[in-house]
Amino acid sequence: MFDDPAIDRVNGSAQTTLALAKHVELHGRIAEGSATDHPVIESVLRIEGGSLQDVHPLLAQPFDADVRAKLSGLKDFSPKPWPQRFREIQAGGGHVEIVQSRVAQGDVIAVAAGTLGLSAEGRLDGELQMTVAGLEKVIPALGIDKMLDEGVPQATLDRVAPLELCGIENLRASDLEAPRLLLRANALGRASGGLPLAVDRRSGVEGLDLAELLEQRPFERQHGRYEIRGLRDPLAAEPQALLSSAGLEPRDAEFHWAPYYAMDDAILEKRASALLHPPSGVNLKVTDGVLRPEGEASTIWEAEVRNRAPLLPGIRSVDFSQLTDTDQAEFNRLQNVVQVAIIRFPLSSATPTPEDLETLRQLTPQVRSLFEKAQLLHKNVEVDIVGHSDSSGEESTNIPLSQSRADRVLYQLTRDGIARAALRSRGVASAEPLRKEENEEARQYNRSVTFRITAVSSAAVAGAAFAVPSHSSSAGSTPATP
């Protein structure tokens, strides 16, 4: 990720800016193969406020871009000159698949998809299918209007046609479960001096859905059927079903769809659900490209969302504020259970009462689960076992007595399978009383052992750091007073 990056050309003392952006993100992963054996690279490039100088006036104005691509044909990642790399890709039939791309500049939006390879001569070879919204602003900037006025041959126009003019982001809410369809019909004829445009803007067709378009436009039929071409998101509703629901005869239309990734929120929610498989009780909401999981889910699923969501076309970021981490919630519960536990001891003794020894045994599984959750959450956890005494007697006696009580509890925990490395015992005598000693009951509470837990997030946790031995293992030190 880069904020405010710039690329400059330096020629002696002169420095010229070639490219600028407010923010750039590049994500990549090996989708197939390995680094040493024919890797297939899947990548996502996002640019906010980008511009290219000295290329074309259109590109000098700020634009946003979102591109998802897949590169195949590499043998490996070993260092080699670029010409050799390109020859290797060409010889292996490699190509760049533009899975989805979207470039927006003001009211102009272009989406494209296709595949580009290399010819034997080293030239780009392939096809991109592109749709432009706001084309009327692009045509003058590219000089196409002048080309038309000068009488460009139809064969030349057909190479750049069909250009589809439609409101990509402006279909009505009622159309969200219908397609984000960018339609063109052969029967619309050739407007603007022969350049085939998908929409007659004077009739306001941009606001219509598929059924309304067929009902209100006087399409001519070819071989007794409407022939309609355009783009369709694979997750959009089936056009034939839409015709039937509108009371039209599906047999009267022949569709030719090119693949297209829609960017409206409803389709993005479907796409996110298909990739991320949210658990029961989790809803995925998308607003302006921000994915918001709502509900309860495990840490593992949340981590998967963090890793995979950037690869979703149209998803700019993820907001986890409405998602409850069930593992974190369980860790918090276990932490509270352990920290409120009190193991009491008889007067002048370092051996718990039978009832409190049973309490300690029942607490052991909770401590074990606490460490297991800590490992899952990438937390370093230490359990401080604190021995206490009442205020009777001399401190010189109470200090070793309280330490012996803490050691006795530590011994019991390690004997029952808790790893010694994360446990620490200390005696504080009467320095940290649990209750004011106004009666015997209060003094009994002060003759005890309590637990304090420290949990610190760790960027990387070694697998053995928080390993919890099985019940059959034993470890620990012998208490000072058995």
Backbone torsions as a table, in degrees:
resi	resn	phi	psi	omega
1	MET	NA	138.7	-179.6
2	PHE	-134.3	134.4	173.1
3	ASP	-106.9	131.0	179.4
4	ASP	54.0	46.8	177.0
5	PRO	-75.2	156.7	177.2
6	ALA	-146.9	144.5	175.0
7	ILE	-117.1	122.1	-176.9
8	ASP	-115.8	149.9	170.5
9	ARG	-103.9	125.3	-178.8
10	VAL	-109.8	122.0	178.8
11	ASN	-129.1	95.0	-175.0
12	GLY	67.1	-123.2	178.2
13	SER	-90.0	-7.5	-179.1
14	ALA	-88.4	137.3	178.7
15	GLN	-129.5	123.6	-177.4
16	THR	-121.0	131.8	178.3
17	THR	-78.7	127.4	179.3
18	LEU	-98.9	-37.9	-176.4
19	ALA	-148.7	145.7	178.7
20	LEU	-138.0	158.8	173.3
21	ALA	-162.0	153.3	172.7
22	LYS	-79.3	-37.1	-177.9
23	HIS	-155.4	137.5	178.3
24	VAL	-134.4	133.6	174.9
25	GLU	-127.2	137.0	174.4
26	LEU	-132.3	116.9	178.1
27	HIS	-114.8	140.9	179.0
28	GLY	-149.6	155.0	176.3
29	ARG	-156.1	157.6	175.2
30	ILE	-82.9	111.2	-177.7
31	ALA	-82.6	-32.5	179.6
32	GLU	-143.9	159.5	179.1
33	GLY	69.9	-154.5	179.3
34	SER	-146.3	175.9	-177.6
35	ALA	-63.0	-24.4	-177.7
36	THR	-107.2	-2.3	-174.8
37	ASP	-143.1	91.3	174.2
38	HIS	46.8	63.8	178.6
39	PRO	-71.5	140.8	170.7
40	VAL	-109.6	120.4	-172.1
41	ILE	-100.5	126.2	173.7
42	GLU	-106.6	128.4	-175.0
43	SER	-138.7	156.4	176.0
44	VAL	-130.9	127.6	177.3
45	LEU	-116.7	128.8	177.5
46	ARG	-125.8	130.9	179.6
47	ILE	-128.0	129.8	175.3
48	GLU	-118.2	127.8	178.4
49	GLY	63.6	37.8	-179.0
50	GLY	-85.5	157.6	175.7
51	SER	-156.6	148.9	177.6
52	LEU	-120.6	125.0	-177.6
53	GLN	-93.0	153.3	174.1
54	ASP	59.4	26.1	175.1
55	VAL	-111.6	-59.6	176.5
56	HIS	-159.2	143.6	-179.7
57	PRO	-53.4	-32.0	177.9
58	LEU	-61.5	-41.8	-176.4
59	LEU	-79.4	-11.9	177.9
60	ALA	-77.0	-16.6	177.2
61	GLN	-87.3	146.7	-176.3
62	PRO	-58.8	139.4	176.8
63	PHE	-141.6	158.7	173.8
64	ASP	-112.0	141.6	-179.3
65	ALA	-137.1	143.6	177.4
66	ASP	-138.0	109.3	-173.5
67	VAL	-126.9	130.0	174.0
68	ARG	-117.7	125.0	-175.0
69	ALA	-138.8	161.5	178.1
70	LYS	-134.6	125.8	-178.5
71	LEU	-107.6	128.4	176.4
72	SER	-128.0	163.9	177.8
73	GLY	109.0	-6.8	177.0
74	LEU	-75.9	144.1	173.2
75	LYS	-84.5	-39.8	-178.5
76	ASP	-166.8	-174.8	179.2
77	PHE	-103.0	12.5	-178.0
78	SER	-64.3	144.6	-178.8
79	PRO	-61.8	135.6	176.8
80	LYS	-162.4	156.3	-179.9
81	PRO	-60.9	150.3	-177.8
82	TRP	-61.4	-42.2	177.6
83	PRO	-56.8	-41.6	177.7
84	GLN	-64.5	-39.3	178.9
85	ARG	-61.7	-44.5	-178.7
86	PHE	-65.8	-41.0	177.9
87	ARG	-62.5	-37.3	178.6
88	GLU	-63.4	-42.8	179.6
89	ILE	-65.4	-43.4	-178.5
90	GLN	-64.9	-43.9	-178.5
91	ALA	-65.9	-31.6	-179.2
92	GLY	-87.7	7.9	-179.4
93	GLY	67.8	26.4	-178.6
94	GLY	-73.8	163.9	-179.6
95	HIS	-162.1	166.3	171.8
96	VAL	-107.2	117.4	176.4
97	GLU	-95.0	113.1	174.6
98	ILE	-81.0	94.7	-176.7
99	VAL	-65.3	-41.6	179.3
100	GLN	-161.9	137.6	173.7
101	SER	-143.3	145.3	179.9
102	ARG	-144.1	124.8	178.0
103	VAL	-123.8	128.4	-178.8
104	ALA	-125.4	133.3	176.4
105	GLN	-140.7	99.9	-174.9
106	GLY	63.9	-126.7	179.8
107	ASP	-85.6	-4.4	-178.9
108	VAL	-92.7	126.4	179.6
109	ILE	-130.6	130.3	177.8
110	ALA	-124.1	133.0	173.8
111	VAL	-122.0	144.5	-177.0
112	ALA	-149.1	154.7	174.6
113	ALA	-153.4	151.5	179.0
114	GLY	161.9	-168.0	-176.5
115	THR	-134.1	134.4	178.8
116	LEU	-124.0	131.2	175.6
117	GLY	-124.3	-165.8	178.5
118	LEU	-121.3	132.4	175.9
119	SER	-78.0	172.6	179.2
120	ALA	-62.9	-23.4	179.0
121	GLU	-87.2	0.0	178.4
122	GLY	87.2	12.2	179.3
123	ARG	-95.5	155.3	175.6
124	LEU	-63.6	137.5	-177.4
125	ASP	-140.8	119.6	179.8
126	GLY	163.8	-163.8	-176.6
127	GLU	-145.6	134.0	173.1
128	LEU	-117.4	130.0	173.8
129	GLN	-96.7	121.2	-173.2
130	MET	-125.4	141.9	174.4
131	THR	-125.6	136.5	-175.9
132	VAL	-124.0	127.5	170.3
133	ALA	-99.1	134.6	-175.1
134	GLY	84.3	29.6	-175.2
135	LEU	-62.2	-27.3	-178.2
136	GLU	-63.5	-20.1	177.4
137	LYS	-88.0	-23.8	-177.8
138	VAL	-83.7	-35.7	-175.1
139	ILE	-56.6	-49.5	178.3
140	PRO	-64.2	-37.6	-177.5
141	ALA	-64.8	-32.4	179.5
142	LEU	-88.8	-7.0	179.9
143	GLY	79.7	13.8	-178.4
144	ILE	-67.5	-32.7	179.8
145	ASP	-62.3	-38.0	177.6
146	LYS	-68.5	-37.6	177.0
147	MET	-59.2	-41.8	-178.9
148	LEU	-66.4	-41.3	-179.7
149	ASP	-63.3	-30.6	-177.9
150	GLU	-85.8	-2.4	174.7
151	GLY	82.2	59.9	177.4
152	VAL	-72.4	136.3	-179.7
153	PRO	-56.8	146.4	-179.1
154	GLN	-60.0	-34.0	-179.7
155	ALA	-61.2	-36.7	177.9
156	THR	-68.1	-42.5	178.7
157	LEU	-62.5	-39.3	-178.0
158	ASP	-64.6	-24.2	179.5
159	ARG	-70.7	-31.1	178.9
160	VAL	-99.2	-8.7	178.5
161	ALA	-93.7	165.8	-2.5
162	PRO	-83.0	130.1	172.6
163	LEU	-93.1	127.5	-172.8
164	GLU	-102.5	124.9	-178.4
165	LEU	-110.5	112.9	-176.5
166	CYS	-161.9	157.0	179.9
167	GLY	-79.4	95.5	-175.7
168	ILE	-61.1	-41.7	-173.7
169	GLU	-102.9	7.0	-169.8
170	ASN	-116.6	16.2	173.1
171	LEU	-69.1	154.2	-174.7
172	ARG	-73.4	161.8	-178.9
173	ALA	-58.6	-31.3	-179.2
174	SER	-67.3	-14.0	-177.6
175	ASP	-92.3	-1.9	-172.1
176	LEU	-65.4	-38.7	177.3
177	GLU	-80.9	-19.5	168.7
178	ALA	-81.0	-169.1	-175.6
179	PRO	-80.4	159.0	157.2
180	ARG	-91.2	75.9	-170.7
181	LEU	-94.9	133.7	173.7
182	LEU	-108.8	100.5	-167.1
183	LEU	-96.1	149.9	161.6
184	ARG	-144.0	148.3	177.5
185	ALA	-121.0	137.2	179.7
186	ASN	-58.4	-32.1	-174.5
187	ALA	-73.9	-5.3	179.7
188	LEU	-71.8	-9.5	176.9
189	GLY	79.5	-168.1	-176.4
190	ARG	-120.1	108.8	-179.0
191	ALA	-92.7	174.3	176.2
192	SER	51.7	50.4	175.2
193	GLY	71.5	25.8	174.1
194	GLY	111.7	-11.0	178.8
195	LEU	-77.8	117.4	-175.9
196	PRO	-72.9	113.1	177.2
197	LEU	-103.9	146.3	-173.2
198	ALA	-76.9	-26.8	-171.1
199	VAL	-132.2	132.7	172.3
200	ASP	-82.9	100.4	-172.7
201	ARG	-63.3	-27.8	-177.5
202	ARG	-65.4	-23.5	-179.0
203	SER	-93.6	-2.9	178.8
204	GLY	68.0	32.0	-175.8
205	VAL	-67.6	-22.6	-174.1
206	GLU	-55.5	-29.7	-174.8
207	GLY	-85.2	2.0	-173.9
208	LEU	-95.6	149.4	171.2
209	ASP	-88.4	-177.5	-172.7
210	LEU	-60.4	-47.6	-176.9
211	ALA	-62.8	-43.4	-179.7
212	GLU	-65.6	-36.2	-179.6
213	LEU	-61.7	-44.2	-179.1
214	LEU	-69.8	-31.6	-178.2
215	GLU	-74.7	-38.5	-168.7
216	GLN	-99.2	-19.1	179.3
217	ARG	-92.7	136.3	179.9
218	PRO	-81.0	69.1	179.8
219	PHE	-68.7	142.9	170.8
220	GLU	-88.3	148.9	-179.6
221	ARG	-97.2	146.6	173.0
222	GLN	-115.8	120.7	-177.3
223	HIS	56.9	37.5	175.0
224	GLY	79.7	7.6	-177.9
225	ARG	-137.5	152.1	170.3
226	TYR	-73.5	136.4	175.1
227	GLU	-112.9	115.5	-174.3
228	ILE	-124.9	130.6	178.2
229	ARG	-120.1	153.0	177.9
230	GLY	171.5	-162.4	-179.4
231	LEU	-113.9	145.0	-179.6
232	ARG	-144.7	130.9	173.6
233	ASP	-72.3	135.3	-179.5
234	PRO	-58.8	-22.1	-179.4
235	LEU	-91.7	-3.8	178.9
236	ALA	-73.3	164.0	-179.6
237	ALA	-63.2	151.9	-178.9
238	GLU	-70.7	122.5	-177.1
239	PRO	-57.2	-38.6	-179.7
240	GLN	-61.1	-39.0	178.4
241	ALA	-65.7	-35.7	178.5
242	LEU	-64.0	-39.4	178.9
243	LEU	-63.0	-44.3	-179.3
244	SER	-62.0	-42.8	-178.6
245	SER	-67.3	-23.0	178.5
246	ALA	-90.2	4.1	178.1
247	GLY	80.8	15.0	178.9
248	LEU	-99.9	159.2	-177.2
249	GLU	-88.4	112.5	-179.0
250	PRO	-56.9	-28.8	-177.9
251	ARG	-69.1	-13.6	-178.5
252	ASP	-83.0	-4.0	-176.1
253	ALA	-127.4	140.4	174.4
254	GLU	-119.0	119.8	-174.6
255	PHE	-103.7	144.7	173.3
256	HIS	-132.1	103.0	-174.5
257	TRP	-106.7	138.3	169.0
258	ALA	-101.3	150.2	-178.5
259	PRO	-65.8	146.3	-175.2
260	TYR	-156.1	134.6	175.3
261	TYR	-98.7	107.7	178.0
262	ALA	-71.2	155.1	-176.5
263	MET	-115.7	8.7	179.0
264	ASP	-76.5	156.6	-171.7
265	ASP	-61.2	-39.2	-176.8
266	ALA	-63.7	-42.1	178.9
267	ILE	-69.9	-38.8	178.1
268	LEU	-61.3	-36.8	177.1
269	GLU	-63.8	-42.1	177.9
270	LYS	-64.7	-41.9	-179.1
271	ARG	-64.7	-41.2	179.3
272	ALA	-65.1	-40.9	179.4
273	SER	-64.5	-38.6	-178.7
274	ALA	-67.1	-33.5	-177.8
275	LEU	-88.2	-38.3	-169.5
276	LEU	-95.6	-15.7	177.5
277	HIS	49.0	66.4	-178.5
278	PRO	-61.6	140.6	179.0
279	PRO	-68.7	165.4	178.7
280	SER	-57.1	133.5	-179.5
281	GLY	94.7	-4.0	178.4
282	VAL	-109.7	127.6	175.3
283	ASN	-109.2	140.6	177.9
284	LEU	-105.1	122.8	177.2
285	LYS	-117.0	141.5	177.5
286	VAL	-126.2	128.5	176.7
287	THR	-132.8	116.0	179.4
288	ASP	52.2	41.9	176.3
289	GLY	82.6	1.7	178.4
290	VAL	-100.5	120.2	-179.6
291	LEU	-86.6	128.0	-179.3
292	ARG	-125.8	100.3	172.6
293	PRO	-72.7	136.4	-179.8
294	GLU	-126.9	129.2	179.4
295	GLY	130.8	-148.6	-178.1
296	GLU	-125.2	134.7	-179.6
297	ALA	-152.0	164.9	-178.7
298	SER	-79.8	164.3	176.5
299	THR	-62.3	-37.1	-178.9
300	ILE	-62.6	-44.0	179.6
301	TRP	-66.4	-40.9	178.4
302	GLU	-60.6	-41.7	178.1
303	ALA	-63.6	-37.5	178.4
304	GLU	-64.4	-40.0	177.8
305	VAL	-63.0	-43.3	179.4
306	ARG	-60.0	-36.4	-177.5
307	ASN	-80.3	-36.6	-170.2
308	ARG	-98.8	-26.7	-177.4
309	ALA	-58.0	-38.3	178.5
310	PRO	-61.1	-17.5	179.4
311	LEU	-86.9	-4.5	179.7
312	LEU	-82.0	120.1	176.9
313	PRO	-58.5	129.5	177.1
314	GLY	95.0	-15.3	179.2
315	ILE	-89.5	117.3	-177.6
316	ARG	-90.5	-34.5	-178.1
317	SER	-161.3	171.1	-179.9
318	VAL	-126.5	132.5	178.4
319	ASP	-110.3	112.2	-177.2
320	PHE	-96.1	11.4	-173.3
321	SER	-64.7	-23.4	-178.9
322	GLN	-101.4	10.1	-179.2
323	LEU	-108.3	125.6	176.4
324	THR	-93.5	124.6	178.2
325	ASP	-80.1	109.6	-177.0
326	THR	-65.1	-32.8	178.1
327	ASP	-69.3	-39.7	177.2
328	GLN	-66.5	-39.9	178.3
329	ALA	-63.0	-40.5	178.1
330	GLU	-68.7	-37.6	176.1
331	PHE	-61.0	-44.2	179.1
332	ASN	-61.9	-39.3	179.3
333	ARG	-65.1	-46.5	179.8
334	LEU	-63.3	-39.3	178.4
335	GLN	-60.5	-41.6	179.3
336	ASN	-67.8	-40.9	179.4
337	VAL	-58.8	-45.1	-177.4
338	VAL	-69.8	-41.1	-173.8
339	GLN	-73.6	-22.1	178.2
340	VAL	-90.7	-7.1	-178.9
341	ALA	-70.0	142.3	177.6
342	ILE	-131.9	124.1	176.6
343	ILE	-105.9	113.7	-174.4
344	ARG	-96.2	155.9	-176.3
345	PHE	-130.3	150.4	174.3
346	PRO	-67.6	164.6	179.5
347	LEU	-57.2	130.2	176.1
348	SER	60.6	22.7	-177.2
349	SER	-121.8	147.8	174.8
350	ALA	-107.4	14.2	177.0
351	THR	-111.2	124.5	-177.9
352	PRO	-62.6	157.5	172.1
353	THR	-64.1	156.1	179.8
354	PRO	-54.7	-40.1	-179.6
355	GLU	-65.0	-41.3	-178.1
356	ASP	-75.9	-27.4	174.0
357	LEU	-65.4	-37.7	176.1
358	GLU	-67.4	-38.7	175.9
359	THR	-58.9	-42.0	179.5
360	LEU	-63.9	-41.4	178.9
361	ARG	-63.5	-38.4	179.2
362	GLN	-72.1	-23.7	179.4
363	LEU	-77.5	-25.1	-175.0
364	THR	-56.1	-47.3	178.5
365	PRO	-60.2	-32.3	178.8
366	GLN	-67.4	-40.1	177.9
367	VAL	-64.9	-42.1	179.1
368	ARG	-60.9	-46.7	179.4
369	SER	-63.7	-33.5	177.9
370	LEU	-60.4	-45.2	179.4
371	PHE	-67.1	-36.8	179.0
372	GLU	-64.2	-43.9	177.4
373	LYS	-65.6	-37.6	178.7
374	ALA	-60.7	-41.2	178.6
375	GLN	-63.4	-42.3	179.6
376	LEU	-63.8	-35.6	-177.5
377	LEU	-89.7	4.5	-178.5
378	HIS	57.2	54.0	178.5
379	LYS	-120.0	140.2	168.7
380	ASN	-90.5	123.0	-175.3
381	VAL	-122.2	135.8	171.9
382	GLU	-126.0	136.0	176.9
383	VAL	-106.4	116.3	179.0
384	ASP	-92.1	115.4	179.4
385	ILE	-95.3	114.0	-170.8
386	VAL	-110.4	119.6	176.9
387	GLY	-92.6	137.3	-178.2
388	HIS	-123.2	162.2	170.3
389	SER	-139.6	163.2	173.3
390	ASP	-79.2	-178.6	-174.1
391	SER	-87.7	-1.1	178.0
392	SER	-73.7	148.9	-179.9
393	GLY	83.4	178.0	-178.3
394	GLU	-86.2	146.5	177.5
395	GLU	-62.9	-32.2	178.4
396	SER	-61.9	-23.6	175.3
397	THR	-92.0	-38.9	-175.8
398	ASN	-68.7	-32.6	-178.6
399	ILE	-63.4	-54.3	177.8
400	PRO	-65.2	-29.9	177.8
401	LEU	-65.1	-45.7	179.7
402	SER	-66.1	-35.0	177.0
403	GLN	-65.9	-39.8	178.9
404	SER	-63.9	-38.1	177.5
405	ARG	-63.4	-43.8	178.4
406	ALA	-63.7	-41.9	179.2
407	ASP	-64.1	-34.4	-179.7
408	ARG	-65.5	-40.8	178.7
409	VAL	-69.4	-41.6	177.9
410	LEU	-59.0	-44.1	179.3
411	TYR	-59.6	-42.9	-178.5
412	GLN	-65.0	-41.5	-179.6
413	LEU	-65.0	-45.4	-179.3
414	THR	-68.2	-34.5	177.1
415	ARG	-63.7	-30.8	179.9
416	ASP	-90.4	8.8	170.2
417	GLY	107.7	6.9	178.9
418	ILE	-86.1	135.2	-177.3
419	ALA	-63.2	131.8	-177.4
420	ARG	-68.2	-30.5	-171.4
421	ALA	-59.8	-30.6	-176.0
422	ALA	-98.9	8.5	-179.9
423	LEU	-109.7	141.8	177.9
424	ARG	-140.3	133.2	-179.3
425	SER	-113.5	145.5	175.9
426	ARG	-156.3	149.1	178.1
427	GLY	-109.7	135.6	-178.5
428	VAL	-118.2	3.9	-179.9
429	ALA	54.8	-129.7	-177.6
430	SER	-99.0	13.5	-175.5
431	ALA	-72.2	-23.2	-178.1
432	GLU	-129.8	70.4	-176.9
433	PRO	-67.5	145.7	176.6
434	LEU	-80.5	-32.6	-179.0
435	ARG	-139.3	157.5	171.3
436	LYS	-69.1	134.5	-173.7
437	GLU	-85.8	71.5	179.0
438	GLU	-92.4	-13.5	179.6
439	ASN	-156.8	177.2	-176.8
440	GLU	-66.7	-35.6	179.2
441	GLU	-60.5	-42.1	178.4
442	ALA	-64.0	-40.1	179.1
443	ARG	-65.5	-34.5	177.0
444	GLN	-62.5	-39.8	177.9
445	TYR	-65.1	-32.9	179.9
446	ASN	-76.3	-18.7	173.4
447	ARG	-88.4	79.0	-167.8
448	SER	-156.4	179.5	171.6
449	VAL	-127.6	135.0	176.3
450	THR	-124.3	173.7	-174.9
451	PHE	-128.0	138.2	174.5
452	ARG	-128.2	131.7	-173.1
453	ILE	-113.6	131.0	174.1
454	THR	-114.0	123.9	-179.8
455	ALA	-125.0	123.9	-179.2
456	VAL	-127.2	131.0	178.4
457	SER	-65.1	143.8	179.9
458	SER	-125.7	134.0	-179.1
459	ALA	-65.9	-35.1	179.0
460	ALA	-142.8	125.8	-177.9
461	VAL	-113.4	123.1	176.3
462	ALA	-67.3	145.0	-175.7
463	GLY	-59.4	-33.8	-176.5
464	ALA	-85.4	-11.0	-172.9
465	ALA	-61.5	-36.6	-177.9
466	PHE	-116.9	25.1	-179.2
467	ALA	-62.8	133.7	179.9
468	VAL	-107.8	112.4	-178.3
469	PRO	-60.4	158.7	177.6
470	SER	-71.7	169.6	-177.3
471	HIS	-60.9	-25.4	-173.8
472	SER	-81.5	-13.8	-177.8
473	SER	-79.7	161.1	178.1
474	SER	-142.0	145.3	179.8
475	ALA	-162.7	175.7	173.3
476	GLY	116.4	176.5	-178.0
477	SER	-105.4	155.2	177.6
478	THR	-77.3	128.9	-178.4
479	PRO	-62.4	153.4	-179.7
480	ALA	-64.1	-35.7	178.9
481	THR	-126.4	107.9	-177.2
482	PRO	-68.0	NA	NA
